[in-house]
Amino acid sequence: MDTLAAIFAEPRRLNTTLERWAPAPGQPPDWNSTVGYRWQGTGHHQPLKAMERPQRLALADLLGIELQKETLDRNTRQFPRGVPANNVLLWGARGTGKSSLIKALLTEYAREGLRVVEVNRQHLVELPEIQDILRERPEKYILYCDDLAFEADDAGYKALKAILEGSLSAMPENLLIYATSNRRHLLPEYAEDNQQARWIEGELHMSEAVEEKISLSERFGVWLSFRAFNQDQYLAIVRHWLEKLDGIDDWETARREALAYALPRGSRSGRVAWQFAKDWTGRLGIKDIEYSRGNV
């Protein structure tokens, strides 16, 4: 009898062990708790995670990119209102507001049902799974891929290329892809690529390498380029943030300090302007605190 009981007990123990090893079924997020999400991967017990505190920015705080802001705002405004809109590639100089612009548009249109899902490059191969989860949702979702760059044999590159008008399966109408990159074509470009171009009967035929690199970026319906700011633009952004942070005491001194702050960084960008504004306002604030305590 004991032998028979042991025989029946063994499969139960095996099932218990397998249940511990097997990943738990993916749990859906709380759809009503937030407007921003992060894709953690299919192996995670909650592949789509709600962000507790998505960063909120205002469009009015983004200066020096008026044309880009107007174009992206128009495309994004169309999306939650049920009219056609395009996937977007934002490319160019670092720190010029590409990512901030997407965050500001989420703030602007969240009340109209706009949502943003942040997807890292290594998870782009799971885009079909993301589509399956969001396809039947009533909200409009932007899949946000930040700082995107690939090598030619990258699996994520091929997955994104297929999703963007390359697959037999249509992309859900409630999804768009917004990607930011420092590279115009998302792939490294080499001088020898152009050297392989040929003139054939009076027509310029690009090399296969160049055609391949262009083929992904051209699947985005909107391209927006971001150039480095000049000194006047940089200082205008600095002044804007100092006014917001109540940090303008002596503008001429702050102006000189802002230029000196940017010099070792080799960049007069919106990001550097914001960092300086925090640094300068903090320095003024700590002086006031120490003075009030009699430490100065």
Secondary structure, 3 states (H helix, E strand, C coil): CHHHHHHHHHHHHHHHHHHHHCCCCCCCCCCCCCCEEEECCCCCCCCEEECCCCCCCCHHHCCCCHHHHHHHHHHHHHCCCCCCCCCEEEEECCCCCHHHHHHHHHHHHHHHCEEEEECCHHHHHHHHHHHHHHCCCCCEEEEEECCCCCCCCCHHHHHHHHHCCCCCCCCCCCEEEEEEECCCCCCCCCHHHHHCCEEECCEEECCHHHHHHHHHHCCCCEEEEECCCCHHHHHHHHHHHHHHCCCCCCHHHHHHHHHHHHHHHCCCCHHHHHHHHHHHHHHHHHHHHHHHCCCC
